[in-house]
Amino acid sequence: MPRTPFSDSDELRTPLVATAAKEAETEKLCIDEMLRKYCGEFGKWQLRHFIFTSLAWALEAFHTMVMIFADREPEWRCTAATSATCGMARSTCEIRPDDWEWVSGRGVATVSEWGLICRDKFKVGLVQSLFFTGCMIGAGIFGHLSDSFLGRKGSLMVVCALNAIFGCLTAFSPNYWIYVIFRLLTGFSTGGVGLCAFVLATEPIGPAKRGIAGMSTFYFFSIGIAILSAVAYVFQTWRALYIASSIPSILFVFLVIPFLSESPRWYLVRGRVTEAMKIMSIIASTNGKHLPSGVLLALDEEVEVEAEAKTEALTLTYKNNNNKSLKNKNAVGGSIVDVLRSPVTRIRLILMVAINFFCSVVYYGLSLNVVNLDTNLYMNVALNAVAEMPAFGITAILLDKFGRKPLAIGTMWFSGLFCLLGSLMGNVGVWKLVRMVCGILGIFGMAGTRRSCFLQWSGTRHLGAPRKRCKWGRYCRRWWWFWVAGCRSQCLLYVE
């Protein structure tokens, strides 16, 4: 039977119809949905990635809290035993320089080596404030770089390398002002460590587990403080301590970072969909899951647009044009103006900055004020670090029951109550121990408050109009951290 022109044209149409049907089966999902449905929200891959990345928090603790031991005022004793004035003096400022000496020598701390006592005592607080000023600047700069071309992993590698370099150079400071410069530069790089590590560790985790995981990152900071106490006990001189606290950053750069993966969300926002899909496939296979070939990543707003298109039954032409977004595309941009333009994000940003100012005064004030207590310095620092850890677990448990806002309010009241009680206690006899316990409980409560605040800004990504959520979230997070670091620098003015 001869073939008709109509039957030939039907054969030609067959591949086109099959292709259209195949395109219709393509499923576009945002990262959170893909993690929930196909890759697993917190499996073997996320656990390994989370632990290795969060080690950077311990490094931040080293470079931040090392000032407690390096800038402390060591013990002194009288050299003139017959001098009645020296024996009755409570401070070195009340006696002549020739009548006393440092017990462990001048090189044990910066205070003893450069004579930062009496009229020059303000210089101790000055170098500490300038360190956190550097954190403020670094948080803004590296927050921008982590969102732009450098990425989360690249930014984390840079800040850890700079920490190692500046930390080692600090140990060779010939005078006080060179020491100030190196501490300022160390603060500049330290300001980006926590930001990059937190984002890189939590972004590949599913939304149901991200809150608890984000809370757990701070265990590493507390563990780092406790380890630093032991390191400082071994390395009694401040120069050796700076080198010992910087070596772990070198090891982290060469032994850990090469095995970390970049955030798939950063790849997606930067328009590099292919790289993002490769990481999602690795996550699925490592977790024992299967990622179908027809599932593709898309930004949140793209998924919402596609859902609207299906609801409104748009034409096939529109769908074909919309499928072009599956290819690599231009990066999504934004600025701080976008954050301030929205009433929701603007008010939340201002309130969180104000709240964290007071949190920083309490947290760093209590942490750094241990040098003024007449108890064992190493034991106090370790106890303060250990006291924070239960706060993280309790806060994580109570988070789902009470919510972030009531939990933050409750922990602030708890911390404020014990800080007030501690201020009423004397510094003699048993009251000295009671005062130390009140300080530990104050840090306990404030640690829970600060972690609740971190979760507050990490949830800012979901605020605002659909097409602006991701962009506003990144800039709220970045500038919130920027101003938090500024609050830290101010709180040190009240430590002395």
Residue pairs with C-beta under 8 A, 6 or more apart in sequence:
20 316
23 319
23 320
23 323
25 294
26 294
26 295
26 296
26 323
26 326
27 292
27 294
27 295
27 296
28 296
28 297
28 298
28 302
28 303
28 306
28 326
29 37
29 295
29 296
29 297
29 298
29 303
30 297
30 298
30 299
30 300
30 303
31 203
31 264
31 265
31 268
31 276
31 280
31 297
32 206
32 207
33 303
34 280
34 291
34 295
34 297
35 41
35 204
35 205
35 206
35 207
35 280
35 283
36 206
36 207
36 208
38 284
38 289
38 290
38 291
38 292
38 295
39 280
39 283
39 284
39 287
39 289
39 291
40 46
40 206
40 283
40 284
40 287
40 288
40 289
41 205
41 206
41 207
41 208
41 209
42 205
42 206
42 209
42 213
43 283
43 286
43 287
43 288
43 289
44 286
44 287
44 288
45 204
45 282
45 283
45 286
45 287
46 204
46 205
46 209
46 213
46 283
46 287
49 201
49 204
49 260
49 261
50 201
50 202
50 205
50 213
50 216
50 217
52 256
52 259
52 260
53 156
53 197
53 200
53 201
53 260
54 197
54 201
54 216
54 217
54 219
54 220
55 220
55 252
55 256
56 156
56 160
56 193
56 194
56 196
56 197
56 220
56 252
57 193
57 194
57 197
57 217
57 218
57 220
57 221
57 224
58 220
58 221
58 223
58 224
58 227
58 248
59 160
59 163
59 193
59 224
59 248
59 249
59 252
60 190
60 193
60 194
60 197
60 221
60 224
61 220
61 221
61 222
61 223
61 224
61 225
61 228
62 224
62 227
62 228
62 231
62 245
62 246
62 248
62 249
63 163
63 167
63 186
63 190
63 193
63 245
63 246
63 249
64 131
64 190
65 224
65 225
65 228
65 367
65 381
66 228
66 232
66 241
66 242
66 245
67 127
67 128
67 131
67 183
67 368
68 232
68 367
68 368
68 370
68 371
68 377
68 381
69 109
69 228
69 232
69 238
69 241
69 377
69 381
70 109
70 110
70 238
70 241
70 242
71 109
71 110
71 111
71 116
71 124
71 127
71 128
71 238
71 371
72 109
72 111
72 371
72 377
73 109
73 111
73 112
73 117
73 371
74 102
74 103
74 104
74 108
74 109
74 111
74 112
75 102
75 103
75 104
76 92
76 100
76 101
76 102
76 103
77 100
77 101
77 103
78 86
78 87
78 95
78 99
78 100
79 86
79 98
79 99
79 100
79 101
80 86
80 98
80 99
83 95
83 99
85 94
85 95
85 99
86 95
86 99
86 100
89 95
91 118
92 100
92 117
92 118
93 117
93 118
102 108
102 112
104 112
104 236
105 112
106 112
106 113
107 113
107 237
107 238
107 239
108 236
108 237
108 238
109 238
110 116
110 124
110 127
110 176
110 179
110 238
111 117
111 124
113 238
114 120
114 123
114 175
114 176
114 179
116 123
116 124
116 176
121 496
122 496
123 176
124 496
125 492
125 493
125 495
125 496
126 180
127 176
127 179
127 180
127 183
128 183
128 368
128 492
128 495
129 489
129 490
129 492
129 493
130 180
130 183
130 184
130 187
130 489
131 183
131 184
131 186
131 187
131 190
131 489
132 187
132 485
132 486
132 488
132 489
132 492
133 184
133 187
133 485
133 486
133 489
134 183
134 184
134 185
134 186
134 187
134 188
134 189
134 190
134 191
135 187
135 188
135 190
135 191
135 485
135 488
135 489
136 191
136 482
136 483
136 485
136 486
136 488
136 489
137 188
137 191
137 485
138 159
138 187
138 188
138 189
138 190
138 191
138 192
138 485
139 191
139 192
139 195
139 478
139 481
139 482
139 484
139 485
140 191
140 478
140 479
140 481
140 482
141 188
141 192
142 155
142 158
142 159
142 189
142 191
142 192
142 195
142 196
143 192
143 195
143 477
143 478
143 479
143 481
143 482
144 478
145 154
145 155
145 158
145 192
146 152
146 154
146 155
146 156
146 192
146 195
146 196
146 199
146 266
147 266
147 269
147 474
147 478
148 331
150 158
151 262
151 263
151 266
151 270
152 196
152 199
152 200
152 203
152 262
152 263
152 266
153 200
153 257
153 260
153 261
153 262
153 263
154 262
155 192
155 196
156 192
156 193
156 196
156 197
156 200
156 257
156 260
157 253
157 257
158 189
158 192
159 189
159 190
159 191
159 192
159 193
159 196
160 189
160 193
160 249
160 252
160 253
160 257
161 249
161 253
162 185
162 186
162 188
162 189
163 186
163 189
163 190
163 193
163 246
163 249
164 246
164 247
164 249
164 250
164 253
166 182
166 185
166 186
166 189
167 186
167 242
167 243
167 245
167 246
167 249
168 242
168 243
168 246
169 182
170 179
170 182
170 183
170 186
170 242
171 238
171 239
171 240
171 242
171 243
171 246
172 239
173 179
173 182
191 481
191 485
194 221
194 481
195 477
195 478
195 481
197 217
198 214
198 217
198 454
198 458
199 263
199 477
200 260
200 262
200 263
201 213
201 217
202 210
202 213
202 214
202 217
202 458
203 263
203 264
203 265
203 266
204 261
204 263
204 264
204 265
204 279
204 283
205 213
210 458
211 396
211 399
211 455
211 458
212 396
212 399
214 454
214 455
214 458
215 392
215 395
215 396
215 399
215 451
215 454
215 455
216 392
216 396
218 388
218 392
218 447
218 451
218 454
219 389
219 392
222 385
222 386
222 388
222 389
222 392
222 447
223 385
223 389
225 381
225 382
225 384
225 385
226 381
226 382
226 385
226 386
228 245
228 381
229 378
229 379
229 381
229 382
229 385
230 378
230 382
231 241
231 244
231 245
232 241
232 378
232 381
233 378
234 244
235 241
235 244
261 279
261 282
262 275
262 279
264 275
264 276
264 279
264 280
264 283
264 297
265 276
267 273
267 275
267 276
267 279
268 276
268 297
268 298
268 299
269 299
269 331
269 332
269 470
269 474
270 331
270 332
271 328
271 329
271 330
271 331
271 332
272 328
273 296
273 297
273 326
273 327
273 328
273 329
274 328
276 297
277 296
277 297
280 291
280 297
281 291
283 289
284 290
284 291
285 291
296 326
298 306
298 325
298 326
299 332
299 470
300 466
300 469
300 470
301 466
301 467
301 469
301 470
302 325
304 466
305 322
306 322
309 318
309 319
309 322
332 470
332 471
333 471
334 468
334 471
334 472
334 474
334 475
335 475
336 475
336 479
338 468
338 471
338 472
338 475
339 345
339 346
339 349
339 472
339 475
339 476
339 479
340 346
340 349
342 463
342 464
342 465
342 468
342 472
344 463
344 464
345 460
345 463
345 464
345 472
345 476
348 456
348 460
348 463
348 476
349 460
349 476
349 479
349 480
352 453
352 456
352 457
352 480
353 480
353 483
353 484
353 487
355 408
355 453
356 450
356 453
356 480
356 483
356 484
356 487
357 487
357 490
357 491
359 412
359 446
359 449
359 450
359 453
360 484
360 487
360 488
360 490
360 491
361 487
361 490
361 491
361 494
362 415
362 416
362 419
362 442
362 446
363 443
363 446
363 447
363 450
364 488
364 491
364 492
364 495
365 491
365 492
365 494
365 495
366 384
366 419
366 439
366 442
366 443
366 446
367 381
367 384
367 443
368 492
368 495
369 439
369 495
370 377
370 380
370 381
370 384
370 439
371 377
373 380
373 427
373 432
373 435
373 436
373 439
374 427
374 432
375 432
375 436
380 436
383 436
383 440
384 439
384 440
384 443
387 440
387 441
387 443
387 444
387 447
388 443
388 444
388 447
390 444
391 411
391 444
391 445
391 447
391 448
391 451
392 447
392 448
392 451
394 448
395 407
395 411
395 448
395 451
395 452
398 407
399 407
399 452
399 455
402 410
404 452
404 455
404 456
404 459
407 448
407 452
408 449
408 452
408 453
408 456
411 445
411 446
411 448
411 449
411 452
412 445
412 446
412 449
413 445
414 441
414 444
414 445
414 448
415 441
415 442
415 443
415 444
415 445
415 446
415 449
416 442
416 445
418 438
418 439
418 441
418 442
418 445
419 438
419 439
419 442
421 438
422 435
422 438
422 439
422 442
425 431
425 432
425 434
425 435
425 438
426 432
426 435
427 435
457 476
457 477
457 480
458 477
460 472
460 473
460 476
460 477
460 480
461 469
461 470
461 472
461 473
461 474
461 476
461 477
462 469
462 473
463 469
463 472
463 473
464 472
